[in-house]
Every structure is written in structure tokens, then in C-alpha cells.
Amino acid sequence: MAKMTFETALKQLEEIVAQLESGNLPLEEALKKFEEGTKLSKFCSQKLEETEKRIMMLTRQADGEVTETPFEA
């Protein structure tokens, strides 16, 4: 997953969820898909956390000065 993008991982995760929700997979295959989905979910969460840390909000102070402050959800 080192070269995978967030968008690719999310698309794969969505496909796995759809497959699991269909209920048409044999047990062993469903388990493998679940494990893969868990890894993809963790990857996506890490990417979101990294991105969130990089986002900076510009805040205008009372005196008109603009400062950067870390983004907080």
C-alpha cells in the first residue's frame, strides 16, 4: 500500500463493503475481504490524519493581523 493513493484505497474499500453486504461470498473469501478492508480502512484513516495535521487555518486577529493556526476538527 506504500504507493496507493487515498482515493484508490477508498474506492477499493467501498467495493469490499459492497461485496460483504451482498452476502454472496463464501465464508473464507468474506474473511479475507474483511481483513483487506480493515487494512484499507486503517490506511485511509492514517492518510486523513496526516492531511489534517498539514491543514492550517488562517485566523484574522482583532488588530487585522493574519496568523496561521493548526486545523482542529
C-alpha positions as CSV (number, residue, x, y, z in Angstrom):
1,M,0.0,0.0,0.0
2,A,3.0,2.3,0.0
3,K,2.3,3.8,-3.4
4,M,-1.5,3.7,-3.1
5,T,-3.4,6.9,-3.0
6,F,-6.2,7.7,-0.6
7,E,-8.7,7.8,-3.4
8,T,-7.7,4.3,-4.7
9,A,-7.8,2.8,-1.2
10,L,-11.2,4.4,-0.5
11,K,-12.6,3.0,-3.8
12,Q,-11.3,-0.5,-3.0
13,L,-12.7,-0.3,0.5
14,E,-16.2,0.7,-0.9
15,E,-16.1,-2.2,-3.3
16,I,-15.2,-4.6,-0.5
17,V,-18.0,-3.3,1.7
18,A,-20.5,-3.8,-1.2
19,Q,-19.3,-7.3,-1.7
20,L,-19.6,-8.1,2.0
21,E,-23.0,-6.5,2.3
22,S,-24.3,-8.6,-0.6
23,G,-23.9,-11.8,1.5
24,N,-22.9,-13.8,-1.6
25,L,-19.3,-14.6,-0.6
26,P,-18.2,-17.9,0.8
27,L,-17.0,-17.6,4.4
28,E,-13.3,-17.9,3.8
29,E,-13.4,-15.3,1.0
30,A,-15.6,-13.0,3.2
31,L,-13.0,-13.2,5.9
32,K,-10.1,-12.3,3.5
33,K,-12.1,-9.4,2.2
34,F,-12.8,-8.2,5.8
35,E,-9.1,-8.4,6.6
36,E,-8.2,-6.5,3.5
37,G,-10.9,-3.9,4.2
38,T,-9.6,-3.4,7.7
39,K,-6.1,-2.7,6.3
40,L,-7.6,-0.3,3.8
41,S,-9.6,1.5,6.5
42,K,-6.5,1.9,8.6
43,F,-4.6,3.3,5.6
44,C,-7.3,5.8,4.8
45,S,-7.6,6.9,8.5
46,Q,-3.8,7.5,8.6
47,K,-3.9,9.5,5.4
48,L,-6.7,11.7,6.7
49,E,-4.8,12.3,10.0
50,E,-1.7,13.2,8.1
51,T,-3.6,15.6,5.9
52,E,-5.5,17.1,8.8
53,K,-2.2,17.9,10.5
54,R,-1.0,19.8,7.4
55,I,-4.1,21.9,7.1
56,M,-3.6,25.4,8.5
57,M,-6.4,27.8,9.1
58,L,-5.8,31.5,8.6
59,T,-7.2,33.5,11.5
60,R,-7.6,37.3,11.5
61,Q,-6.7,38.8,14.8
62,A,-8.5,41.9,16.3
63,D,-5.7,44.1,15.1
64,G,-6.1,42.8,11.5
65,E,-3.0,40.6,11.5
66,V,-3.5,37.2,9.9
67,T,-1.9,34.2,11.7
68,E,-1.8,30.5,10.9
69,T,-3.2,28.1,13.4
70,P,-3.4,24.3,13.2
71,F,-6.7,22.9,12.0
72,E,-8.8,21.2,14.6
73,A,-12.0,19.3,13.7
